[in-house]
């Protein structure tokens, strides 16, 4: 079952608050800090990307997420 919009927004706030602590995170790091399942974290990241609060980039080590 896909989470409702309010749950997605709550999870995205949780992710955003954690991301204030350092410059960038991998998906697995965020998952470890938030304890969100794959789908929940993906939806939260999509929400933050759509709101323009975070960016996603790739380097030789993998994909990372950072605050704008």
N, C-alpha and C positions, 0 to 999 in steps of 0.2 A: 504494500500500500504506500502510495506517495504521500509525503507529509503535506499538511495544509499550509497555506500561505503564512499564517501567523507562526507556525512552528519553524518554517524556513527563516522567517525574519528573526525569530528568537535565536536560532542556531547561528545565523549570520552575525548577529551582535556578539555572541559568544566568541566566534572565530575572530572577529575584528578586535575585540578587547584583548585577546591573547596576542594578536599580531602587533600590538602596540609595544611589546616588550623587546623586540629585536628587528633587524632589517628584513630578513626574508625567511621563508619556511618552505619545506617540501610538503607534499601531500601527506606522507607518512608521519612527519613531525607534527603537523596540525592534527592528524588523527589521534596521535598519542596524547597530545595536550587536551583535546576536546572530548575524547572518548566517543566521538560520533561514528556511526557506521558509514560505509562508502557512499551510499546514496545521499544520506543526510548531509555529509560534508560537501559532496559535489553540488548539491542544491544550494547550500549556504555560500559556497564560493561563487557560483553563478550569480546569485543575488548580489554579492559584493562587487563582482565584475560589472554587472548591469548598472549598479548605482555609482560606478566610477570610484569606489573607495580603495580598490586594490588593482594591481596589475599582475599579469602572468607572463613569465619569461622562461626561456630555455637556455641552458648553457651546457658545457660538456658533461656536467654531473647529473643533469636532469631538469625537470620542470620545477619552477619555484613561484611563490606568491609573495608579493610585497605590498606595503601600503603605498598609496599615491602621495 
